[in-house]
């Protein structure tokens, strides 16, 4: 809340792309609409500039990890009854959302 005016303002920033996309609103319900407007403006700006919008991640990830970590991950995946890929996806998702 702004102590001078007593107005609450919510501000958002689209993460995961290099371009800067900010949006704001005075309440949570309007924040979604502000996000959608900002994203639509981003797409229109890309078109006007002849640039392609940034694409989401491909889902392919190559990691270089120590052999002992690789081995421990293989054991953990086997113990969980999953493939290493499924196990790693679950672990990375959990870490990314905390």
C-alpha positions as CSV (number, residue, x, y, z in Angstrom):
1,X,0.0,0.0,0.0
2,X,1.3,3.4,-0.8
3,X,1.4,5.3,2.5
4,X,0.9,8.6,0.9
5,X,-2.3,7.8,-1.1
6,X,-3.6,4.7,0.7
7,X,-3.8,3.0,-2.7
8,X,-2.7,-0.6,-3.1
9,X,-1.2,-1.5,-6.5
10,X,-0.2,-4.9,-7.8
11,X,2.7,-5.1,-10.2
12,X,3.7,-8.1,-12.3
13,X,6.6,-9.0,-14.6
14,X,6.6,-11.8,-17.1
15,X,9.6,-14.0,-16.3
16,X,11.3,-16.5,-18.5
17,X,11.9,-14.2,-21.5
18,X,14.5,-11.6,-22.1
19,X,12.1,-8.8,-23.2
20,X,10.7,-6.7,-20.4
21,X,7.0,-7.0,-19.9
22,X,5.5,-5.2,-16.9
23,X,1.9,-4.8,-16.0
24,X,0.0,-3.4,-13.0
25,X,-3.5,-3.1,-11.5
26,X,-5.2,-1.9,-8.4
27,X,-6.6,-5.3,-7.5
28,X,-5.9,-9.0,-8.1
29,X,-8.9,-9.5,-10.5
30,X,-7.7,-6.7,-12.8
31,X,-4.1,-7.9,-12.7
32,X,-5.0,-10.9,-14.9
33,X,-6.5,-8.6,-17.5
34,X,-3.5,-6.3,-17.3
35,X,-1.2,-9.3,-17.9
36,X,-3.3,-10.5,-20.9
37,X,-3.2,-6.9,-22.3
38,X,0.5,-6.6,-21.8
39,X,1.2,-10.0,-23.4
40,X,-1.0,-9.1,-26.4
41,X,0.8,-5.8,-26.8
42,X,4.1,-7.8,-26.7
43,X,2.9,-10.0,-29.5
44,X,1.7,-7.0,-31.6
45,X,5.0,-5.2,-31.0
46,X,6.9,-8.3,-32.2
47,X,4.8,-8.4,-35.3
48,X,5.3,-4.7,-36.0
49,X,9.0,-5.0,-35.6
50,X,9.2,-8.2,-37.7
51,X,10.6,-10.1,-34.8
52,X,9.5,-13.6,-33.6
53,X,8.2,-13.7,-30.0
54,X,10.5,-15.6,-27.7
55,X,9.6,-19.3,-27.6
56,X,9.0,-21.4,-24.5
57,X,11.7,-23.8,-23.4
58,X,12.1,-26.9,-25.6
59,X,12.0,-29.4,-22.7
60,X,15.4,-30.7,-23.6
61,X,18.1,-30.3,-21.0
62,X,21.7,-31.5,-21.0
63,X,23.5,-31.5,-17.7
64,X,27.1,-32.3,-16.8
65,X,27.2,-33.6,-13.3
66,X,29.8,-35.5,-11.3
67,X,29.7,-39.3,-11.8
68,X,28.9,-40.0,-8.2
69,X,25.8,-37.7,-8.4
70,X,24.8,-39.4,-11.6
71,X,25.1,-42.8,-10.0
72,X,23.1,-41.7,-6.9
73,X,20.4,-40.2,-9.1
74,X,20.1,-43.5,-11.0
75,X,19.7,-45.4,-7.7
76,X,17.1,-42.9,-6.5
77,X,15.2,-43.2,-9.7
78,X,15.2,-47.0,-9.6
79,X,14.1,-46.9,-6.0
80,X,11.3,-44.6,-6.9
81,X,10.3,-47.0,-9.7
82,X,10.8,-44.4,-12.5
83,X,13.2,-43.6,-15.2
84,X,16.1,-41.2,-14.5
85,X,14.4,-38.7,-16.8
86,X,11.0,-38.9,-14.9
87,X,12.8,-38.7,-11.6
88,X,14.9,-35.7,-12.6
89,X,11.9,-33.9,-14.0
90,X,10.1,-34.4,-10.7
91,X,13.0,-33.3,-8.6
92,X,13.7,-30.2,-10.8
93,X,10.0,-29.3,-10.8
94,X,9.9,-29.5,-7.0
95,X,13.1,-27.4,-6.7
96,X,11.8,-24.8,-9.2
97,X,8.5,-24.3,-7.4
98,X,9.9,-23.8,-3.9
